[in-house]
């Protein structure tokens, strides 16, 4: 009996130890692209936005933009996207990967309305960082700490039902495969498009030209510059661009996405507003040349809107290419006076 009891205790100990050591790795499970922080917030949308902005500035974060998003035709609800940056976190992301890191240095907070009230969600760094840093687990703790800090910032400013519900496409890993074996998949770094490469000019002058180009509203999708983040120690500038009808059409296409509880809402796609703005990055390379990069728009759409479903992507396959063409045109026209390829 003593022997059996001893075996039992050993088995329990081993199971407990296995569970203990498994806990840190649970963070490598399925994550949605977005995560709620507050559902059914107290107050109107404008007051919630103002409270978050004030809390961010008080905590030393920089508020880069407050964007009133477009909405589908006939929608009576609103969305505001706040773009924030914490300089310490931005530095960590740049040190993690100087080429891909700029595409995840900012945080996007979506404050939006629906039939249930006002809600606050964030682009989930657990999901996005795994993609941008290409499943490098060395930065998992950094990501967890940052998400905790971001959530605490919001919950300190806004009252309501605290939530950790995730939505959007759920992924087990950062790598995004091709849809139907052909569409928009691969390593993130391989999906970066070099719109232009300039030699004989410094990164500041190239960034100035790109700023001028992006400031002009694009003809079809209404894209225009909404924020600029300079990272001079890395000779890099991140620009954010968005507009209507690009955003409103995207929300019409995705609708409720993976969150079926929103299926009967009038304009459920507003929950995905944190997908925008789109990043355009100007960075000096090791050889002294300056590159202007953006994420291949079809791939980026898949990052943030894949839960729209294959059929929705197939029906709207021309949209990403059209958006990319306009962005590239804005940049290349602006760079014509320089030596650009």
N, C-alpha and C positions, 0 to 999 in steps of 0.2 A: 504493500500500500504506500509506503514511504517513497519507494522508487517511482511509482506512478504519479504520486503527488509532486515529486521533484521534476519529472518530465513535464507535467502540466504547468508548473511555475516557470520553467525555462521557456516553454512555448509561449506563454503569456508575455514574458519579458521580451522575447524576440519579436513578437507581434507589435508590442508597444514601441520597441526601438525602431522597427521598420516604419511604423506610423510617424514617429517623431522625425526621422530623417526624411520621410517622404513629404512632409509639410512644405518645406521651401520649394519643392518641385511641383506642387500643385499649381503654382503660378504659371506653369507652362501649358495649362489646359486651354479650353476653348474660351475665347474672348470675343465680345462684340466690338464693332468699330466705335460705338458710342456708349456712354454710360450716364444714366440719370444721377444727379446729385440731390435735387429737390423736385418732388412732384407736388402739385397743387400748392404753390408758394403763396404766402400771404402778401397781398398788395397787387397793384396793377403792374403790367409789364414794364412801364417806364420807371416806376419806383424801384423795381427789382434790379433793372439794369443799372440805375444810378447807385444803388447800394453796393453792388459788386464792384463797380468802377471805383467808388470811394474807398472800399476795403482794400482793393488791389494797390491803389496809390499809397495808402497808409502803410501797407506791408512792404513797400519798396519795389513792387512790380511796375512795369511800364505798360500803360494802356496804349497800344498802337492804333487801334481802330474800334469804332462802334458803328456797325453796319446794319441799317434797316434792310432786311432781305426782301427780294421780290416774292410775290405769292401768286399762285395759280388764279386764273380768271374766276371771279365769283367767290373768292375766299374772303371771309370777313375777319380772319385772324391774322396776327402779325408774328414776325420773328426778328430778333436783334442778335447779331453775332458780335461778341467782344473778342478781340485779338489781343492777347497779353503775352508778355515775355518776362521771365525771371532770369536775370543776367547770369546768375550762378549755374542755373540749369542749362541755359544756352551754351555756356562755356563747356559744360560736361558733354553735351551732344556734339559739339565741334571737335572736342578731343577724342570722342569715340570714333568719329569718321568725318573727316573734313570735307569730303565730297558729298556724301549722302546726308550728313547731319543737318545741314541748313534747311532741309525740307521737313524737319520736325522740331525746330527750336522754339516755335511759338505755340501757345495754347489757344484753342478756339472754344469759347463758351457760347452755347446757344440758349437764349431765353426766348421761349415761344409759347403761343397760346393755342388752345384747342377747346373742345366742348367740356373738358374737365377742369380747365383753369390755366394758370401760368406755370410753366415748368422750366427747370434749368438742367441742361445736360452738357457734357463735355466730349470732345473727341478723345477716345480712350487711348492713352499712351501705351497701355499694355499691348494693344493690338497694333497700333501704328509703328511703335518703336521696333517691334519684332520684324516688321517688313522693311523699314528704312535701314535698320542695322543688320539685316539679313540673318536673323536668328542667332545673333551673338549673345549668348546667355551671360556674358560677363557684365552686362549692363542691366540685368534684371532688378537688382536691388535699387539702383539709381532710379529706374522707372517707377518702382513701387513707392519709393520715398517721395518722388515728385507728384504722383497721383494723390497721395495722402495730403501733401501740402496744398495742392490745388483744391481738393475737396474741402479742406479745413477753411481755406480762404472764402469759399462760397457759403458754407454753412455758418460761418461767423457773421455773414452779412445778410442772409436771407432765412426767414422762418418758413416752415412748411414741413411736409413729410419727407424726411431724409430717405433716400433710396440709393441702392447700388445696382438697380436693374440695368442690364445691358441690352442693346439692340443693334440693328444693322447686321451686316454679314458676320457670322460666327466662324472663327478660324482656329484650328488647332496649332498653327504655326504661322510664322511671318511670310514664308514663301507662298506666293500666289501662282497657282498653276494656270494653264491655258483652258479657257472654256471650250468645250467640244474639241479639244486638242489643237485648236488653231488661233484662238483669240486672246490677246492681252495677258500673257503670263511670262514669268521668269524672275530672275533676281532683280531686286530694285535697282541696283547700280547699272544693270544692263538696260533699264527702261528710262534712263536719263537721256534726253535729247539735247545735243549741243546745237543751239540755235545759231550761234555765231562764235567765232574764235578770232580775237583781235591781237595783233602784234604791234609793237612800237608805241603803245599807249598804256598809261597806268590804269589800275582798276577803278580809281575814283572818276576819271574822265569817261570811261566806258559806262560806269553806273549812272553818271549824269545824263548821258545820251539815252540810256534805257529808260530812265525815269521820265524823260520827255516823251518818249514813244508810248509808254504805258499810260501816261496821263491823258492821252487822247482817247475818247470813247470809241470803241470798235463799232463797226457799222451794223453787223447782224446781231451780235450777242450782248452788246452794251457793256463790254468789259472796260474797266478803267482802274487806275491805281488807287488803292485804298489804304495801304500802309507801306512803310519802308523801315527796315531794320539794318543798321550798319554794324558790322562786326569787324572793326578796323584791325584788331590784333590778328585776324585771320584773312585780312584783305578780301573781305566778302561783304556783299550787300544782298539782303533778301527783300524782294518786293512782293506785295500781295495784290492780286487783281481779281475783281469779280464784277458782276453786273446782271441786269435783267434785260432780256428774258432767259439768259443762260440758267440762272438759279431757279426761277419759277417753273421753267419747263422740266428741269431735273426733278423738282419736287412732284410735279404731275406724273412723271414716269415712274418714280420709285414707289409712290403712294405709301402704304403702311409698311412695306418691306417685310422684315422678319417679325415685326410686332403685330400679330393678328388682332390684338385687343383694340387697335386703332383702325381696323378695316372699314368700319362704317362712319368714320369721321369725315367731315366735309373736305378738309385738306390735310390729310395725315402726313404728307411728305415734309411738312415744316420741321418735323423732328430731325431731319437730315441736313438742316441748314448749316451745321458746323462743318460740312464738307468744303465750304468755300470760306475765304479766298484761295485762288490757285497761286502757288509760289513760282516766282521767276528769280533765279539766283545768278548774280554776277560774282565771279571769283577769279583771283589771280592764281595761275598754276605755277608749279615748281620751275618751269622753264621761262617764266616771266610773261608768257602770253596770258590773255584774259578770256575766260569762257563765259558765255551766257547759256544757262541750262534751265530746262523745265522737265517735269515728269511727262513722259508720253501720255497724252490726255486720255486715250482709251484705257491705258493701264490705271491712271489715277481715278477715272470714273469707276473702274472695277474695284479699286481700293475702298472707295466710300459708298458706292451704290450697288454693289454686286447683289445685294438681297432684293433688288428689283426683279431678278429672275432672268433666265436666259432669253425668254421670248421678248421681254422688254428691251434687252440689249440688242437683239437681232432686229427689232422693228426700228430702232433708233441708231443704227450703226454709223450713219453719216454725221451725227451730231459731234462726237469727239474730234473727228478729223477737221470739221469745220471750225471748231473752237481753236484747235491747234494752229490752223492756217492763219486765223486772225491774230493770234498771239505772236506767231513768228513774223508776220507782216509788220506788226507794230514795232517789234525789236529791230528787224533788218532795215526798215526805212529809216529809223532813228540812227542807225549805225553807218549809214551810207557814207557820211563824210570821213569815217575812219577806215583803216585798212581792215576790212572784214571779209571772211570767207563765206 
